């Protein structure tokens, strides 16, 4: 472990908290982590900026806090398609996976290929990654009508029986298509109402329901 890596790992450890560590462990982060919040990790990344060699060393520690930081300071252009797939294959924590997809995978020329390859994967987290990419393309309004129709058809036929981690991101994809592609809003609302997924999920005060029709309606109301 070189001096820079030691310094960063010590800093992460100091910023962690036992309560957060226990909470993140329940969410799938495992025991190899310090319990550092995303805001604090992003602050460290802002100071480091891009440092690809350090990012690779942080990733290799297997510590999920270090890996989260690695995703923020990694240079995606220096990763091969095979290396990116290896990163994703090693993840079993949804928060880390979503960060890697958003900060690393989406900034490579392979993102669309990965989305189509992974969305039907038998491995749940890889399937989640594929749907997360499609969801981000929906936000960026970078989906063709053909792609949207195909995604909505799959959501209609498969989301209800999908594993929770995959289902969650399929649901987000449905919502983002509705919010960023106006000609599909009504259809997305109808699909959400018919499927009824997450309609019974408890919603904390001040939070938005994950039930697609209510989520879509809440965001649209704020735009008025």
C-alpha positions as CSV (number, residue, x, y, z in Angstrom):
1,X,0.0,0.0,0.0
2,X,1.6,3.3,-1.1
3,X,1.6,6.5,1.0
4,X,-1.2,8.1,-1.0
5,X,-3.5,5.1,-0.7
6,X,-2.7,4.8,3.0
7,X,-3.6,8.5,3.5
8,X,-6.9,8.2,1.6
9,X,-7.9,5.0,3.4
10,X,-7.1,6.6,6.8
11,X,-9.2,9.7,5.8
12,X,-12.1,7.5,4.9
13,X,-11.9,5.6,8.1
14,X,-11.9,8.8,10.1
15,X,-15.0,10.0,8.3
16,X,-17.0,6.8,8.9
17,X,-19.5,6.3,11.6
18,X,-20.6,3.1,13.3
19,X,-24.3,3.9,12.8
20,X,-23.8,4.4,9.0
21,X,-21.7,1.3,8.8
22,X,-24.4,-0.8,10.3
23,X,-27.0,0.8,8.1
24,X,-25.0,0.3,4.9
25,X,-24.2,-3.3,5.9
26,X,-28.0,-4.0,6.0
27,X,-28.3,-2.5,2.5
28,X,-25.7,-4.9,1.1
29,X,-22.4,-3.1,1.5
30,X,-21.0,-5.9,3.6
31,X,-18.6,-5.6,6.5
32,X,-15.6,-4.3,4.6
33,X,-16.5,-0.6,4.8
34,X,-16.2,2.3,7.2
35,X,-19.7,3.8,6.9
36,X,-18.8,7.0,5.0
37,X,-21.7,9.0,3.6
38,X,-21.8,10.0,-0.1
39,X,-21.5,13.7,0.6
40,X,-18.2,13.2,2.5
41,X,-16.9,10.9,-0.2
42,X,-17.7,13.4,-2.9
43,X,-15.9,16.1,-1.0
44,X,-12.7,13.9,-1.0
45,X,-13.1,13.2,-4.7
46,X,-13.5,16.9,-5.4
47,X,-10.1,17.5,-3.8
48,X,-8.4,14.6,-5.6
49,X,-10.0,15.2,-9.0
50,X,-9.1,12.5,-11.5
51,X,-6.4,10.0,-10.4
52,X,-6.9,6.8,-12.3
53,X,-3.9,4.8,-10.8
54,X,-5.1,5.7,-7.3
55,X,-8.7,4.8,-8.3
56,X,-7.6,1.3,-9.3
57,X,-5.7,0.8,-6.0
58,X,-8.8,2.0,-4.1
59,X,-10.9,-0.5,-6.0
60,X,-8.6,-3.4,-5.3
61,X,-9.0,-2.9,-1.5
62,X,-12.5,-4.4,-1.7
63,X,-13.7,-1.7,0.7
64,X,-17.0,-0.4,-0.6
65,X,-16.3,3.2,0.6
66,X,-13.0,3.1,-1.2
67,X,-14.7,1.7,-4.3
68,X,-17.3,4.4,-4.2
69,X,-14.5,7.0,-4.2
70,X,-12.7,5.1,-6.9
71,X,-15.7,5.5,-9.2
72,X,-15.6,9.2,-8.7
73,X,-11.9,9.7,-9.5
74,X,-11.5,7.0,-12.2
75,X,-10.9,7.9,-15.8
76,X,-13.4,5.8,-17.8
77,X,-11.4,6.4,-21.1
78,X,-8.6,4.3,-19.6
79,X,-10.7,1.3,-19.1
80,X,-11.2,-1.5,-21.6
81,X,-14.6,-3.0,-22.2
82,X,-13.4,-6.1,-20.4
83,X,-12.2,-4.1,-17.4
84,X,-15.5,-2.4,-17.0
85,X,-17.4,-5.7,-17.1
86,X,-15.0,-7.0,-14.4
87,X,-15.8,-4.0,-12.2
88,X,-19.6,-4.6,-12.5
89,X,-19.2,-8.3,-11.9
90,X,-17.6,-7.6,-8.6
91,X,-20.4,-5.5,-7.2
92,X,-23.2,-6.7,-5.0
93,X,-24.2,-3.4,-3.4
94,X,-26.8,-1.4,-5.3
95,X,-25.6,2.1,-4.1
96,X,-22.1,1.3,-5.4
97,X,-23.4,-0.3,-8.6
98,X,-25.5,2.8,-9.5
99,X,-22.5,5.1,-8.9
100,X,-20.2,3.0,-11.1
101,X,-22.8,2.9,-13.9
102,X,-23.5,6.7,-13.6
103,X,-19.9,7.9,-13.3
104,X,-17.9,5.2,-15.2
105,X,-20.0,3.1,-17.6
106,X,-22.1,6.0,-18.9
107,X,-18.9,7.8,-19.9
108,X,-17.6,5.1,-22.2
109,X,-18.5,4.2,-25.8
110,X,-19.7,0.8,-24.6
111,X,-22.7,2.0,-22.5
112,X,-25.4,1.3,-25.0
113,X,-24.0,-2.1,-25.8
114,X,-23.8,-3.0,-22.1
115,X,-27.4,-1.8,-21.5
116,X,-28.7,-4.3,-24.1
117,X,-26.3,-7.1,-23.1
118,X,-27.0,-6.8,-19.3
119,X,-30.7,-6.0,-19.0
120,X,-31.7,-9.6,-19.4
121,X,-28.8,-11.1,-17.5
122,X,-29.6,-13.8,-15.0
123,X,-27.3,-12.1,-12.4
124,X,-29.5,-9.6,-10.7
125,X,-27.0,-6.8,-10.2
126,X,-25.8,-7.0,-13.8
127,X,-29.5,-6.8,-15.0
128,X,-29.9,-3.8,-12.7
129,X,-26.9,-2.2,-14.3
130,X,-28.4,-2.7,-17.7
131,X,-31.7,-1.1,-16.8
132,X,-29.9,1.7,-14.9
133,X,-28.1,2.6,-18.2
134,X,-31.4,2.7,-20.1
135,X,-32.9,4.8,-17.3
136,X,-30.1,7.3,-17.7
137,X,-30.5,7.4,-21.4
138,X,-34.2,8.2,-20.8
139,X,-33.2,11.2,-18.6
140,X,-30.7,12.4,-21.3
141,X,-33.5,12.1,-23.9
142,X,-31.2,9.8,-25.9
143,X,-33.6,6.9,-26.7
144,X,-35.3,6.4,-30.1
145,X,-39.0,5.6,-30.3
146,X,-38.1,2.1,-31.2
147,X,-36.0,1.7,-28.1
148,X,-38.7,3.2,-25.9
149,X,-41.4,0.9,-27.3
150,X,-39.1,-2.1,-26.7
151,X,-38.3,-1.1,-23.1
152,X,-42.0,-0.4,-22.3
153,X,-43.0,-3.8,-23.8
154,X,-40.4,-5.5,-21.6
155,X,-41.5,-3.5,-18.5
156,X,-45.1,-4.5,-19.1
157,X,-44.3,-8.2,-19.5
158,X,-41.5,-8.7,-17.0
159,X,-41.4,-6.0,-14.3
160,X,-44.1,-7.6,-12.1
161,X,-42.1,-10.8,-11.6
162,X,-38.6,-9.3,-11.6
163,X,-36.3,-9.6,-8.6
164,X,-36.5,-6.5,-6.3
165,X,-33.1,-4.9,-7.3
166,X,-33.9,-5.3,-11.0
167,X,-37.6,-4.3,-10.5
168,X,-36.6,-1.1,-8.7
169,X,-34.6,0.1,-11.7
170,X,-37.1,-1.0,-14.3
171,X,-39.7,1.1,-12.4
172,X,-37.3,4.1,-12.4
173,X,-36.9,3.6,-16.1
174,X,-40.7,3.7,-16.6
175,X,-40.9,6.9,-14.5
176,X,-38.0,8.7,-16.4
177,X,-39.5,7.8,-19.8
178,X,-42.8,9.3,-18.7
179,X,-41.1,12.5,-17.4
180,X,-38.7,13.1,-20.3
181,X,-40.6,11.8,-23.3
182,X,-44.0,13.6,-23.3
183,X,-45.6,11.5,-26.0
184,X,-45.2,8.5,-23.8
185,X,-46.4,9.9,-20.5
186,X,-50.0,8.7,-20.7
187,X,-48.8,5.2,-21.7
188,X,-46.4,5.0,-18.8
189,X,-49.1,6.1,-16.4
190,X,-51.4,3.4,-17.7
191,X,-48.7,0.7,-17.5
192,X,-47.9,1.7,-13.9
193,X,-51.5,1.7,-12.9
194,X,-52.1,-1.7,-14.5
195,X,-49.1,-3.3,-12.9
196,X,-49.6,-1.7,-9.5
197,X,-46.0,-2.4,-8.5
198,X,-44.8,-0.7,-5.3
199,X,-48.3,0.8,-4.7
200,X,-48.3,-0.6,-1.2
201,X,-44.8,0.4,-0.3
202,X,-44.6,2.5,2.9
203,X,-43.6,6.1,2.2
204,X,-41.9,8.3,4.8
205,X,-43.2,11.8,5.5
206,X,-41.8,14.2,2.9
207,X,-40.8,11.5,0.5
208,X,-42.2,10.7,-2.9
209,X,-44.0,7.3,-3.4
210,X,-42.0,4.8,-5.6
211,X,-45.4,3.8,-7.1
212,X,-44.9,5.0,-10.7
213,X,-48.2,6.8,-11.3
214,X,-47.9,8.8,-8.0
215,X,-44.2,9.5,-8.6
216,X,-44.8,10.8,-12.1
217,X,-47.8,12.9,-11.0
218,X,-45.8,14.4,-8.1
219,X,-42.9,15.5,-10.4
220,X,-45.3,16.8,-13.1
221,X,-47.2,18.8,-10.5
222,X,-44.0,20.6,-9.5
223,X,-43.4,21.7,-13.1
224,X,-46.7,23.7,-13.1
